[in-house]
Amino acid sequence: MPTSRRPSTARPGATPPPSPGRGDADGPVSVEGAAGGPGAPVAADDATAAVPPPPSGVPSPAQESASCVVGRIPVVDLAPVVDGGRWPARAVVGEAVPVTATVFREGHDAVAAEVVLLRPDGSEATRARMTCTNPGLDAWRADVVPDAVGGWTFRVEAWSDPFGSWEHAAGVKVTTPGLPPEDVELALADGALVLQRAAAVPGRSPADVAHLEAGASGLRDTGRPHRARFAAGTSREVLDALERLPLRELVTATPDARLVVQRPLALFGSWYELFPRSEGAYYDEAEGRWVSGTLRTAAERLPALAEQGWDVVYLTPIHPIGTTFRKGRNNSLDPTPEDPGSPYAIGAPEGGHDAVHPDLGTFEDFDAFVARARGEGLEVALDLALQCSPDHPWVAEHPEWFVQRADGSIAYAENPPKKYQDIYPLAFDTDPQGLYAEILRVVLLWVEHGVTLFRVDNPHTKPVELWEWLIAEVNREHPDVLFLAEAFTRPAMMHTLAKVGFHQSYTYFAWRNTKEELVEYGEEVSGEAAAYMRPSFWPTTHDILTPFMSQNGRPAFELRAVLAATMSPTWGVYAGYELVEDVPRPGAQEQIDNEKYQYKPRDFERAVLEGRSVGPLLARLNELRREHPALQRLRGTVFHPTDDDQVVAYSRHLPADVSPTGQEDLVLVVVCIDPQQWHQTHVHLDMGALGLADDEQVLAADGLTGGRWTWGRDVYVDLGPGRPAHVATLTRGGGAA
């Protein structure tokens, strides 16, 4: 089966062919090609015409029937399409989006296809020729790159390729000995007619018309050998002319599919979480009490975070904290007067979700924090936790927003056997109009004060429709505002939250430790789900300290940071990660002396001076992420076999034609996931997936250690505690290192 000759992107400078009509939501539409010309003689070949005559322009009964939606050239399995188009697929500005489809037709004649990408205003941005990546399965693909925020659309147009059909059939006849000369002559004459039809396609440049006419003339030159005439009809000039503007017949277009394009931070960014009250907190010996840090003292930490390469500083709730059933240290039920309480028990007489805790300062202080962050190149994310302390103003003003128990009391939060007596969950169905409007007001208030990202606490315990509505309402006027879903729950809920609008999602990464688990999960999040769900990888949080992290010390913190920073374009750490805070609270998978219930000032600078900090590694990882566009993308992660189950290898490849730098970027990451022992083994590279020949060598430059090697298909590695990974740039034409 002949296919499109070469992969191609948009045809620079070419005038596109007339845009065919498009189908409605029920299926593709078939449109006759604009190229005309005299009818070509039909040559019998395996019961299929090698050169079909040009279309008559008369629709078939099937094309006139409302019950037929397949189109003249079937185009099925279009992707990325989310739930049949119910929600748009996702991309960010500058991201190469792979568009795939299954394209085929009856018989043996050639087909071709391209992706048409349309801007938010409906104008055509590009036409990218598709390549048949698996002829046996009729799988076609092309990458398109949107360059602006907004609601884009795309479609696939497929067509009968008369030139491809002729080239294949005539090539066989010209090179097969013993065929009657008249059969070969007829095949060459057919080719001349095809090139004449191609030369007549509207919009063809005069130079290309001349090349096609020269090819037709060469095919008719009976004074030259058959092979020479065939070569004239398939010259480089002819092929290039047809690449720029092909001869398209029986054009069939899919319905337009939606693609929402967002700013790059929606896909790629590094988050750092902190509790503002701990930054600058101290124990006043004279007074015998703790003094809270403030937003002003927390702002003093921002230059160090910027120097470490973080993009987002994420603040846990900064609102007033209730006193009723306040929790003490380590979640105890007997707090002392100096215990500050959990910032997730939101609300007190001083205010609720729309107020700043008096110990932290005022809105003026918050505005100063945001301004300082922006001056350092950081954006501010705020925790959106939709629950209330018993002292929240809403409890008295809107009791209908809470669940009333049989005895008339309000139900506190429970996840049996866990009890959260200091928190009242909201009830969303008694007054949805009022409650939804209030939540929107609160979010927009913080947006007005410079918050551009929200980390949403437990969105899976609230109605999904709330988030679809809320995110759409906020993004209608503030498209740059992003929402991260902190939903560690069943896959169906996590995936649906992403589909309805969440820009990013927490994941199961923290609990994926073995090679098998990491490969399976890495392929899942970078595969079909990448069309709508953007994973955020966090090795620990203030709520999560897995046994792997608490039992394996600094080596675990180092290797998991490498995995998080290179397996996902968005990652984050919780303050204290640099200091390897790995002691768990008995009976819980979280840190002891948890910052949720007390002040926790840290001396980061001293830890660096004493060599106890992994901060330099975090800074280097963020630097590598910024240097490599391939690490800023999610789709297309390739895992490579290793001989040792304690070593994981994966690559990201960004070809030059879709790279923002215009340069190819090829990164191979190899990580030893054993925090206790060293491992020596071989990695066997999938050279085809890397775009390399089996015997090709590359120069590998390790961004972590500075090592340089010449690598081929089989790579020897020696990794372990203290040197857990290679993050290697691969450059073609590797010689002696």
Salt bridges, closest charged atoms under 4 A:
ASP46 OD2 - HIS108 NE2 3.07
ASP83 OD1 - LYS499 NZ 2.99
GLU95 OE2 - ARG635 NH1 2.44
GLU106 OE2 - ARG72 NH2 3.01
GLU106 OE2 - ARG105 NH2 2.56
GLU114 OE1 - ARG11 NH1 2.98
GLU114 OE2 - ARG127 NH1 2.59
GLU114 OE2 - ARG248 NH1 3.06
GLU124 OE2 - ARG127 NE 2.91
ASP143 OD1 - ARG141 NH2 3.07
GLU157 OE1 - ARG127 NH1 2.91
GLU157 OE2 - ARG155 NE 2.94
GLU157 OE1 - ARG248 NH1 2.89
GLU167 OE2 - ARG5 NH1 2.27
GLU185 OE2 - HIS226 NE2 3.19
GLU185 OE2 - ARG229 NH1 2.79
ASP208 OD1 - ARG244 NH2 2.81
ASP240 OD1 - ARG6 NH2 3.24
ASP240 OD1 - ARG236 NH1 3.81
GLU243 OE1 - ARG6 NH2 3.90
GLU249 OE2 - ARG197 NH2 2.49
ASP256 OD2 - ARG22 NE 2.88
ASP256 OD1 - ARG155 NH1 3.55
GLU273 OE2 - HIS542 ND1 2.46
GLU300 OE2 - ARG372 NH1 3.33
ASP311 OD1 - ARG626 NH2 2.71
ASP354 OD2 - ARG441 NH2 2.85
ASP365 OD1 - ARG296 NE 2.63
ASP367 OD1 - HIS449 ND1 2.74
GLU379 OE1 - ARG263 NH2 2.80
ASP383 OD1 - ARG455 NH1 2.97
GLU400 OE2 - HIS398 ND1 2.98
GLU438 OE2 - ARG441 NH2 2.80
ASP457 OD1 - ARG455 NH1 2.90
GLU473 OE2 - ARG476 NH1 2.64
GLU486 OE2 - ARG455 NH2 3.38
GLU524 OE2 - HIS495 NE2 3.82
ASP543 OD2 - HIS542 NE2 3.13
ASP543 OD1 - LYS596 NZ 2.60
GLU558 OE2 - ARG554 NE 2.98
GLU578 OE2 - ARG301 NH2 3.08
GLU581 OE1 - LYS600 NZ 3.76
GLU581 OE2 - ARG602 NE 2.65
GLU590 OE2 - ARG585 NH2 2.83
GLU590 OE1 - LYS596 NZ 3.19
ASP593 OD1 - ARG329 NH2 3.66
GLU595 OE1 - ARG602 NH2 2.93
GLU610 OE2 - ARG606 NE 2.71
GLU610 OE1 - ARG612 NE 2.71
GLU623 OE1 - ARG620 NH1 2.74
GLU627 OE2 - ARG620 NH1 3.54
ASP643 OD1 - HIS684 NE2 2.88
ASP644 OD2 - HIS679 ND1 2.79
ASP645 OD1 - LYS515 NZ 3.94
GLU664 OE2 - HIS653 NE2 2.68
GLU664 OE2 - ARG732 NH2 2.82
ASP665 OD1 - HIS628 ND1 2.85
ASP674 OD2 - HIS679 NE2 2.85
GLU696 OE2 - ARG732 NH1 3.65
ASP702 OD2 - HIS726 ND1 2.86
ASP714 OD1 - HIS684 ND1 2.60
